[in-house]
Amino acid sequence: MLLTKSLFENTHNQEFTIQFDTQTSVVAKLIEIKSINSQVVKTGQNEPFSLVFEIAGDVIYEQNTYMVQNKELGELALFLVPIGADESGVRYEAVFT
């Protein structure tokens, strides 16, 4: 499956399950889908974009490739990077270029 910005637009604010290790899966919410406008998109090339997921709590997992599951998209392997934490929880970003 080709991962494009438009593929994720229908899942904005939906829940995803992230499998951080064999015994830890956490529910996350897709809170942001953002174009990366710093690159020129050539004809036939996919638009660069990023996704930001938020997880309640204060446990921060290291950047790595994790299995992420959604009821509409199924299971995907995404490279997630922790980008911040506050009283709402921890945010992770996946970037597609």
NORZIDA-V11236 format. One record per pair of residues at least 12 apart in sequence whose ideal C-beta (glycine too) atoms are under 6 Angstrom apart, sorted by the first residue. I is the first residue (numbers start at 0). GAP is how many residues later the second one is. D is the distance in whole Angstrom. If there is no record, write none. Layout:
{{I/GAP/D} {I/GAP/D}}
This chain:
{{2/93/6} {3/42/5} {4/42/5} {4/44/4} {7/25/5} {10/19/6} {10/59/6} {10/61/6} {11/18/6} {11/21/6} {13/16/6} {14/12/5} {14/14/6} {15/12/5} {15/52/5} {15/54/5} {16/52/5} {17/48/5} {17/50/5} {18/47/6} {18/48/4} {19/41/5} {19/46/6} {25/29/5} {27/25/4} {27/27/5} {28/25/5} {29/23/6} {30/21/5} {30/23/5} {31/20/4} {32/18/6} {33/16/5} {34/14/5} {35/12/4} {35/13/6} {47/49/5} {48/47/5} {49/43/6} {49/45/5} {50/43/5} {51/39/5} {51/41/5} {52/39/5} {53/35/5} {53/37/5} {54/34/5} {54/35/5} {55/33/4} {56/32/6} {59/22/5} {59/30/5} {62/18/4} {64/12/5} {64/14/5} {65/14/6} {77/16/5} {79/12/4} {79/14/6} {80/12/5}}
